[in-house]
Amino acid sequence: MSYAKPLPAIDVWSRPFWEGARGKVLTMPCCGECGHVFFPPGPVCPACRSSRLAWKECSGQATVESWVVFHQLYYKGFAGEMPYNVAAVRLEEGPQLVTHIVGVANDAIRAGMPVEVTFEVATDDVTIPKFRPANEGK
């Protein structure tokens, strides 16, 4: 499968996130000591420094905090989507993700807008979590 957009550099810390996404499940690291859910993943909890971590399935529900609409083409793979948005969403569980809002016009995106995860299969190995308005599929 050919994919023209940039792909993530999957490492030992992020591999569980990308494996979950490939199965269309949004997962985040969760601290076994204090319960803090965080992203990006790493070797210790950023809240208490514990290394007792597990991966938690998240609800996929989030709220748009901020966004920008790109009118300049930086990657050829985005040419068919110009202009395109990049957004920061806050998951119900707490972590913030940088993502793309789909299924809505760029000028309709608003701070506080409820969104839910959806998944785009990029390659046989990479599925990318994106977000859409929360009531789109209902």
Salt bridges, closest charged atoms under 4 A:
GLU33 OE2 - ARG52 NH1 2.85
GLU65 OE2 - ARG90 NE 3.05
GLU81 OE2 - LYS5 NZ 2.25
GLU81 OE1 - HIS100 NE2 3.84
GLU116 OE2 - ARG132 NE 3.01
GLU116 OE1 - LYS138 NZ 3.28
GLU120 OE1 - LYS130 NZ 2.50
